[in-house]
Amino acid sequence: MRSYIENVDFFKGNDPEALVAKYGSPLYVYNEDILRSCMRTVRGLITKYDYTCNFSIKANSNLTILKIALEEGLNCDAMSEGEIRLLQKAGFTSDRIFFVPNNVSDSELKYAIDNGILVSLDSIDQIESYGKIAPGTDIAVRINPGVGAGHHQKVVTAGKNTKFAITVDKIDEMIAMCEKYDLHIIEVNQHVGSLFMDPEPFLKAVETLFDVAKRFKDLKYIDLGGGIGAPYHKVSEDEKPFDFDSFKERLEKELDSFVESYGHAPLFKMEPGRFVVCESGILLGKVYAVKTSYDRKYAGTDLGQNILVRPTLYGSWHDVEILRNGKVVADGEREKITIVGNICESGDKIAEDRELPVIKKDDIIAVLDAGAYGYSMASNYNQRPRPAEVMITSDGEVRLIRKRDTFEDLFRGFDI
Ligand SMILES: *Cc1c(COP(=O)(O)O)cnc(C)c1O
């Protein structure tokens, strides 16, 4: 079996064991070259028309990564006031931030409005709240095209079974509410779901969005959403990466036919999150115990669900590689094993019943494709500090980009 880590020289000569010894285990490690290359890919998705790519920062909101996004010419999507404030810290100006919240308070809306940030509204009630604060201004609206896509029901964000967006049958009501407050819809957007490797449902949804868009005569922007998948099975099943060339070609045809019937081209946007950061991140953790319990073998690690919750939350698959003495263990005897964490939950499993090289105590587990929805969803459950994050820079240096939590951090809010 080939090793991804060795193939791409992920650590650039740095010994992962030494990294863990220095920065603590577990540890999120990012590779700057891979990160920048993914950013360039999404940045170049539409070339024929005016286009901006908005990185959806909920996937990874490390400040250093945001600054790299700024350098690479990406704009960003924020889902909350906290994300807006973080983007401002990273140096994004208001015109490069897009606020796409759902179910937020007036004060959160007001923060975006006062900062001159375009807001996308996803219900008629929220349009009304917005209209009361800032009548006579420009807004975006999020439409549910009635088609969803995604790797798990929990991340399908359009279609008939989701809380998100305004459904097509409510558009007249939506327009009436906008008229009441003299709000001008300058953008329609959608987000059909997360992690599609097959572009078909996405392209279908784009068609539906374009049909809706034709009802608005002077749109400045049309935002096609995010959701582009990453190959989480590339080592175990030789899964191929998302086919950008064919996607770009097919998308361009859709854009052409829309522009022709609309009469002019608005600026198109996409808002990928996962794809931008997924492959550039690897999570390292240590094996502290190996045991057999009835007929199952377990490797007990510090990779709890508080560190990477995707397997527990969605049943997600992450390829793993085993490191010993600084090298990937690729050959030798293999066996079926379940890799678990140190959290008091029976669902605390990183990988279940995997055929892997025999794992030993003190090995390091490398969880691949952990850059998206990894650290950003981490918590202090069981009073465990969240790990540090480091970046292997383009010149092979190791840079600490977020400190590990201290116990003081955990106790900071208490009345003591
Ligand atoms: C989460 C989200 C995205 C990004 O989704 P990915 O699957 O990470 O690409 C884009 N747009 C909106 C509105 C989102 O909520």
The ligand as an SDF file (V2000), in Angstrom:
LIG
                    3D

 15 15  0  0  0  0  0  0  0  0999 V2000
  -20.5470   25.4370    5.2930 C   0  0  0  0  0  0  0  0  0  0  0  0
  -20.9430   26.2910    4.1600 C   0  0  0  0  0  0  0  0  0  0  0  0
  -20.1610   26.3210    3.0100 C   0  0  0  0  0  0  0  0  0  0  0  0
  -18.9450   25.4510    2.8230 C   0  0  0  0  0  0  0  0  0  0  0  0
  -19.2720   24.1000    2.7120 O   0  0  0  0  0  0  0  0  0  0  0  0
  -18.1390   23.0250    2.3680 P   0  0  0  0  0  0  0  0  0  0  0  0
  -18.8640   21.7540    2.2800 O   0  0  0  0  0  0  0  0  0  0  0  0
  -17.1710   23.0490    3.4890 O   0  0  0  0  0  0  0  0  0  0  0  0
  -17.5360   23.4280    1.0800 O   0  0  0  0  0  0  0  0  0  0  0  0
  -20.5340   27.1760    2.0050 C   0  0  0  0  0  0  0  0  0  0  0  0
  -21.6240   27.9700    2.1070 N   0  0  0  0  0  0  0  0  0  0  0  0
  -22.4030   27.9650    3.2040 C   0  0  0  0  0  0  0  0  0  0  0  0
  -23.5760   28.8500    3.2590 C   0  0  0  0  0  0  0  0  0  0  0  0
  -22.1000   27.1190    4.2600 C   0  0  0  0  0  0  0  0  0  0  0  0
  -22.8730   27.1060    5.3370 O   0  0  0  0  0  0  0  0  0  0  0  0
  1  2  1  0
  2  3  1  0
  2 14  2  0
  3  4  1  0
  3 10  2  0
  4  5  1  0
  5  6  1  0
  6  7  2  0
  6  8  1  0
  6  9  1  0
 10 11  1  0
 11 12  2  0
 12 13  1  0
 12 14  1  0
 14 15  1  0
M  END
$$$$
